[in-house]
């Protein structure tokens, strides 16, 4: 038995500075660190993004 997959399209704002993740057909927007400095790491488990870890820094 084959399953028929449905194609879905969404509009995204390419002027917005963020990361987009698609997981289970859902678009998830991950905003940058609030301080403007830091790093974000996507952690993968079983071929899917499990979480995004955000580390913020304060520039002196």
Residue pairs with C-beta under 8 A, 6 or more apart in sequence:
8 25
10 27
12 20
12 27
17 32
18 29
18 30
18 31
18 32
19 29
19 30
19 32
19 40
19 42
19 52
20 27
20 28
20 29
20 30
21 27
21 28
21 30
21 42
21 49
21 52
22 28
23 48
23 49
24 48
30 40
30 52
32 38
32 40
33 39
33 40
33 54
33 55
33 56
33 57
34 56
35 56
35 57
35 58
35 59
36 59
37 56
37 57
37 58
37 59
38 54
38 55
38 56
38 57
39 54
39 55
40 52
40 53
40 54
40 55
41 52
41 53
41 55
42 49
42 51
42 52
43 49
43 50
43 51
43 52
43 53
44 50
